[in-house]
Amino acid sequence: MTDNRIKKKIPIGIEDFVEIRTEDFYYVDKTALIRDLLNAWGKVNLFTRPRRFGKTLNMSMMKTFLEIGCDQSLFEGLEISREKQLCEKYMGQFPVISISLKTVHGSNYEFAKNELCTIIANEALRFRFLLDSNKLCDEEKKVYRQLIKVDDSLKSAFAMSEATITSSLNTLSRLLEKHYGRKAVILIDEYDVPLAKANERNYYDKMIDLIRNMLDAALKSNQSLYFAVMTGCLRVSKESIFTGLNNPKIYSLLDTRCEEWFGFTDAEVQQMLDYYGLSSYYDTTKEWYDGYRIANTYVYNPWDVVNWCDQLLTGIDKRPKSYWKNSSGNEAVKKFIQQMGNGVTKAQIERLISGETVQKKIEEQLTYNTLYDSVENMWSLLFATGYLTPSDLPAGNLVRLKIPNNEVRDIFSDFILESFEEKVAEDGVLVTEFCNALKTGDTAGVERVFTKGMGKTISIRDTAVRKEFKENFYHGLILGIMLFKNDWGVSSNRESGDGYFDIQIEIEEEGIGIVIEVKYAEGGDLDSACKDALDQINKNDYTAELREDEMNKILKYGIACFKKKCRVVCEKEEYL
């Protein structure tokens, strides 16, 4: 029987806890994070997690719970509501300063500094009642006005000096404590984004000085601080930014504390799929978006899961996509692949792509301006940012790493193919020889040239990684060669006849049409795989479109691949 009840909305891009709870969005309950944190908090607490793993929403949830004026109804029925004593002690008991630095990414230092000023001013404006507080003297109110001083012509806080910026959180917490008689909680989301962007845009030294001084004033020499929570992708080394802090409590990807509160657990995903009537997609969801190991717990990427559910409910395309890939430039993977042959071996990448592991020394404390200085740092970066994940608990700082899921494997594959295309672009002879052999039906020539091309990149090992991925990879290699034949009409994965062909080519001037079906030869049986490829072309009539376009000669290719070997067979159709 179909469940016709109105379902909760899927929270794509919703990072505000109050909005999720008041506007009837689906919420995966992570409020037990509050319990675990408050039962063992340090003065300064840092959670390091990859992007899109729910850091901002969790910080919003903590702010809502702790802040004076908390609407307790927002937490009814959630896990934290069962902790009666903890709720009585902490719920709605603190002034909370909450900022996110994820939008501090100016093209130069001045722009980035102004973005930071605006964030601070907007947060300070939430406490405008301080101007009327009878607990503050005129001089203190004057200091407060410096935090909300805005350049009216530009509508941003350009007028704030660096000295005001660095003391801003300390000042605001001190004024709030005097007004309320209670120390403040400080929440800083994505604290390291300004450093990452500054490193990309060549003003790192200035930005790290500014952020270091601000954090030092807010988190070390601040008598009005109750405790602080920060989130980020990387644990920037203590020598670089945390020199003034006394042992901040770090909740890293290898830490068993609070391990399940960022990302969706398997049980949470099953519950969400069941709620929306999508349980039949569980296996696909797990293969594509699960596999990130946080200490002892495996979690899914929340960004992927909510987008995937939305796609299944609202679209006709039921094929999984790489949502995480499209939310960032994936620079770490790109630079890593570029190091192939320069400290990163083909064998290491082949093992990862094929679902195997590589053991590496991991350094959890990094600095953004040295991320790409060594291959060792790059392995640590891929681990910290979620592109690689532990396959088991580490032995000291040696971690056995693997690619977590199909989505990330596809990200690696895309950059490997991009690297292959760059190598092909440097070898015009390969393109010419391959295309000449292809259009004349010279199967031995196609085999020889394609095998030469495969030697320029990695091979796919014969492991349990899905056959579809292996076939798509070799399919991509062929397209990487065809990309440079500008006078041929090349299309891929389009409908023709009764199915979707892999590759179709039309050489209009010569009246030649070509259909290619690529197969991965499981166990190395190349002849059988070639036969299957041709049978698929004929059974599904993939040449239908070419006949409609009145091609005089049609070549049907079955190409089978296994590691760095290939076999090619061809059938011809000719029309007057």
Salt bridges, closest charged atoms under 4 A:
ASP3 OD2 - ARG5 NH2 2.61
ASP3 OD2 - LYS7 NZ 3.27
GLU15 OE1 - LYS102 NZ 3.18
ASP24 OD1 - LYS8 NZ 2.86
ASP36 OD1 - ARG35 NE 2.91
GLU67 OE1 - LYS63 NZ 3.19
GLU67 OE2 - ARG126 NH2 2.98
GLU79 OE2 - ARG35 NH1 3.80
GLU79 OE1 - ARG82 NH1 3.48
GLU83 OE2 - ARG35 NH1 3.85
GLU110 OE1 - LYS113 NZ 3.45
GLU123 OE2 - ARG126 NH2 2.82
GLU140 OE2 - LYS178 NZ 2.97
GLU177 OE2 - LYS183 NZ 3.64
GLU190 OE2 - LYS55 NZ 3.49
ASP209 OD1 - ARG212 NH1 2.76
ASP255 OD2 - ARG257 NH2 2.62
ASP266 OD1 - LYS286 NZ 3.30
GLU268 OE1 - LYS30 NZ 2.76
ASP290 OD2 - LYS286 NZ 2.75
ASP317 OD1 - ARG319 NE 3.16
ASP317 OD2 - LYS321 NZ 3.94
GLU331 OE2 - LYS335 NZ 3.82
GLU356 OE2 - ARG461 NE 2.90
ASP410 OD1 - ARG466 NH2 3.60
ASP414 OD2 - LYS325 NZ 2.26
GLU418 OE2 - LYS334 NZ 3.88
ASP427 OD2 - LYS456 NZ 3.53
GLU433 OE1 - ARG448 NH1 3.71
GLU447 OE2 - ARG567 NE 3.98
ASP462 OD1 - LYS470 NZ 3.83
GLU468 OE1 - ARG466 NE 3.65
GLU471 OE2 - LYS467 NZ 3.86
GLU510 OE2 - LYS439 NZ 3.09
ASP527 OD1 - ARG567 NH1 2.51
ASP535 OD2 - LYS531 NZ 2.93
ASP541 OD2 - ARG547 NH2 2.92
GLU545 OE2 - ARG494 NH2 2.25
GLU571 OE1 - LYS556 NZ 3.50
GLU573 OE2 - LYS556 NZ 2.82
